[in-house]
Amino acid sequence: MKADLLSMFPEELEAFCVELGQPKYRGKQIFEGLYKGKRDFSEFSTLPKQFREILAENAYIPTASIKRKLVSAIDGTVKYLYSLHDGETVESVFMRYHHGNTMCISTQVGCRMGCAFCASTKAGLVRSLAPSEMLLQILEAERDLGERVSNIVLMGMGEPLDNFDNVIKFLNLVNHKDGLNIGLRHISLSTCGLVNKIDELADLMLPITLSISLHAPNDEIRRQTMPIANKWSIDELLRSCKRYIDKTGRRISFEYALISGVNDSKEHAMELGKLLSGMLCHLNLIPVNPIKEKNFVRSEKNAIKLFTETIETYKINVTVRRRLGADINASCGQLRAEDNKN
Ligand code: SAH
């Protein structure tokens, strides 16, 4: 099997070059070239021609080409559909905020978590992404737009903790001072709640922000929309969150998609308020994005207001997510699904 050069740290590239009978410093040359956008061995003019041939026999440079690009006329949000080396596609979204450019990236092609409201999981999991393929979503957007990304959210297609090792390697690569050098504090990882993996993540003590997709105030409702709720109860999930907070000292962010008539009443808000009260956390309310083939409806303005006010009486820090890219269907999974049909 050929080595994926863009998934390697500089030290790994150095060792790889030594293995192929070259001096160590060639590793750094390759690393730098990759981040400058070189995607073909012929472009590495600093490397001897003969070594480039040996490299091509033993390694490859993964690529992501822009298959579709949608730009929002409202707020400049850009949505990409990338085509990977095997023809599979993933989505990413580039968003402009006051505090900098944020990129929402995918961690898997498809997803096997099966959440009822989510477009990414409808066709199941195809495969997990390599660290390089997560990195490429950012590198190619930066190149295309001529702008830098300063924040990353792992909230695109896929369940990051279901691709644990590759996601951790990606985080360390994107944080590398000689690479993109994006601070871990500027990165959020969102999970539907794989309890055992949350504990594993806590052990790594990374200063990222952990987001938990809760979406329900009790197990009964959660099981209706999120199959993972059959494996772990909300009680077990929240206990792992408390362990995470105790261990890392970091605030957790809870995501709650408001679905009309399902989880958005005042009683639901009170139930949720009791669950989260006293925790070092933030609650993000997201009016659900309706997807094709499912008839979930976003909550009314008044219901959102009442829900938010009720939550505030529990002294919980709560915000309603601003919707970017409303005119380009910027919620993930829909572009790929549409493309697969054509
Ligand atoms: N698998 C991870 C990350 C990907 S989804 C997770 O479950 O957290 C990123 C966020 O978008 C999650 O909170 C997810 O539940 C939410 N989401 C998915 N489909 C949605 C929809 N149609 N409307 C609103 N939020 C949605």
Residues whose N, C-alpha, C, O or C-beta is under 5 A from the ligand:
A	BS01	SAH	F117 C118 A119 L154 M155 G156 G158 E159 P160 S190 T191 C192 S213 E255 A257 I286 P287 V288 N289
